[in-house]
Amino acid sequence: MRQPRQPREIPPPLELECLKALWAIGEGNVRAVQARLETRRKLAYTTVMTLLERLVKKGGVSRRKAGRAFIYSPLLDRETLRRKAIEELAEALFEGSEQLLSRYVNGKDGGKTGAVEGAEERLDAALL
């Protein structure tokens, strides 16, 4: 019998897009997050609101009341999610060995396989 999967620590793609928008703007209401997301995909106001509320329940985002609106702020930072993504990748593909992952990323001979410049951006694009 199959065992149930453990919940991922990394938010699903649309929630992650909302989190990336909040990282970019610092904090904002649903309309501000929706506007930031418009460059990549059009999402309805209610969809963005639902995604942000899910992030609040999961502890990735905080919210506070400001007049009639809620202001959302990220609680998870990019570095924390990056670390969790690497841990998930190491577990899934390299049997939990970060040393194997490091060897794969750096090349078989231990030297870098590509340019180091922009490594964080490439890592974010690949993992987040």
C-alpha positions, 0 to 999 in steps of 0.5 A: 500500500502506498504511503501518503506523501509528506506535505511540501514545504515549498508553496505550490506554483501560484502561491509561490508567484504571489510570494515572489510578488510580495518579495518584490514590493515588500508588502501590499494589498491584494490589488498590488499583488495582482498588479505585480502578477499581471506581467506574467499572468492574469489572475482574478482578484478573488484568485489572488486573495485566495492564494494569499489567504492560503499563504497566511494559513500556512505561515508564509505570509502575515496580514494586518488590517488597514482600513477596509483592506488587508496588507500582506507581508512575506514571512518566508524569505527567499533564502529560506525557500531556496534552502528548502528547495535544495533539501527537497531536491537532494532528498528526491534525486540524491537520496538526501545527500547534499554532498551528491547534489553539490558534486552534481552542481559543481561537476564530477571533478569538483570544479565549477561547470559554468560561470558563477555569476548569476548563480543565485538567479539561476538557482531561483529560476530552477528551484523556485 
